[in-house]
Amino acid sequence: MTPLLTADVFGWTVRPVRWRRARALLVVVAAIAVLSLHIAFDPPVECSDAAPCGPDWLDGLLFGLVAALPVVAFVSLPVTAWLAALFFTADAIWQVAHPDLASPPWLTGADAALAVLAFVAARLAPPGLGGAAEMWAATTSHRKPPAPASLPRYGLGWRLLAVPLLLLALGIAGSALLAQSDADGRLAAADRVTAEVTAHPDEYTLEVRLPGAATVRVTVGDSDEHPVGSRVAVLVAGDGLYQLVSEPYDTSGWLSLAVLSAGLAAGCLARARERSAAARALFAGEQPATEVYVWALGGRVAVYATDARPGEPALMEFFALARHGADEIRPGILFGVPAQRHWCAVAIDGELLVPRGPARSGRFAPAYGGPAPDPEFDDLTGVPDPARLPLRPEEILALRPEDVAADPETVHTHRHNRFSGYAVVVASSWPFLVILSRLLPALPYWGAVAVTAPIVAIACLSGWRLFLRPRVSWNGAGLSVVGSIGARLLVWSDVHAVRADRHGAVTIETDHHGAGLVVTARGEHPLLPRFLSGDERTGHQLSGALRLSMERAAARVRERVRDTVSLPPAPVAPPAPALLYAAWLVESLLYALVLTGLFG
């Protein structure tokens, strides 16, 4: 059976969750855009005594469907596609039933385009794990997993969530129908009188004077449409029900909430079915079968490569149905693809550990050889710090060729891409300005400038410190660092460890407590496309290049090689460029225009 090596899974791109969210977000944006177009271009509905705005259940269905689309998209894209198709069909029927209020033809085309987009997004297969993963799957051994004695009802949580949602939908729809039927019977026997509007207690209530000097309150859609002193026709039932003739009693709006709840229930059921099908497919046919090391305690199962070194993280982990009591790492057999969101099972000591759900990242599991080490106490735990382990050959191959060059005199440099830095500066103040535009009263222009200037200044300062200011130069003797805070010239023996996260932040630690200098690089999943962020090192490439130089410097010391390499130039913290001040001034003035409503 093929052993699973670290090199086999190195560089796999795991993006199914991001892919699902990206497709869902695309559908959400399209649904909001179509709704906005309907609000802007649909003919207004005018209620009158001759053409009253009675209950319209089809209208309630439309509102419920368009409200369900953005919510259900993050639960189940196939259900969202069918909801979009139902919205298009219901809207077409509504326009046939209301020819005077029909939308423009191009807007009906937008409804159809939304349905097509939803079906395309639902049918798009998620991207694979890359060429390396496909080659591994083609060359590794395959075997059908042992059949478990019984499989649980996967997706039970989603089904339990769907039941109350369905009951809520039925309850709301039934209550609305009963209330509307009762009100229709009462209004059929009501008297029609003419009343005078005397006050507007709120935007949805009229106070009217009936013949005989009695004053009552009537609920309306918009009280401003009936000025004080105007006369309106009112239906007066003997049991105290008062409604305008133009706006009879209407509970059809509650149908929107019922449709939203039913759509969520359908999405939950589809998600449960999808989860159950994925789990059962694991045991239905042959799967990649590899030798691994396994740590299983209780229901938690962590999987390691056969060449894992003490201190290295697990490849992935999952939670099993059966509890296993061995608190030690043992050899086992992995069935399935060892990647996040994939379904895997493990056989250890002749026992099959059936998963509860798909695998997740191994960074939450204990490190190989023991618990995750504390940098300050790794001598006490006996587990090396992963950031101080020698680079593997595959990690060195992932670096830039110029960073792998063996000449210790060559000075390498890195700084974050300026375009992405300024993009963060420009975009980071928008959320605060949107919130202020809702909270603050109307301001004069220079008052708005006084509000926007400090907010933009904070954004510019943060962008300068985090993205534009940091830089690092290094060679075989040491490194010169200008961090987000601080600047130092260091020899390699002064560096304790170099760490990087998936967002691109690289920390050059100078002691055992984790203190050090932070330099920014491109993240593993950057917000800006690759062609906009330039040919920049990722955080892992930068940290790998620094660790490689540090390893080679330590090797020269051990071999007593006379080091004649001079240090890089001393770090000089640059002043903020004039372009940053110009960006602050222009943004402050433009955002002030937005706050004062000139562009809103």
Buried (B, 14 or more C-beta within 10 A) or exposed (E): EBBBBBBBBBBBBBBBEEBBBEBBBBBBEBBEEBBEBBEEEBEEEEBEEEEBBBBBBBBBBBBBBBBBBBBBBBBBBBBBBBBBBBBBBBBBEBBEEBEEBBBEEEBBEBBBBBBBBBBBBBEEEBEEBBEBBEEBBEEBEBBEBBEBEEBEEBBEEBBEBBEEBBEBBBEBBEEBBEEBEEBEEBBEEBEEBEBBBEEBEEEEEBBBBBEEEEEBEBBBBEBEBBEEEEEBBBBBBEEEBBBBBBBBBBBBBBBBBBBBBBBBBBBBBBBBBBBBEBBEEBBEEEBBBBBBBBBBBEBBBBBBBBBBBBBBBBBBBBBBBBEBEEEEBEEBBBBBBBBBBBBBBBBBEEBBBBBBBBBBBBEEBBBBBBEBBEBEEBEEBEBBBBBBBBBBEBBBEBBBEEBBEEEBEBBBEBBBBEEBBBBBBBEBBBEBBEEBBEEEEEBEEEBBBEBBBEBBBEBBBBBBBBBBBBBBBBBBBBBBBBBBEBBBBBEBEEBBBBBBEEBBBBBBBBEBEBEBBBBBBBBBEBEBEEEEBEEBBBBBBBBBBBBBBBBBBEEBEEEEEEBEBEBBEEBEEEEBEEEBEEBBEEBBBEBBBBBBEEEE
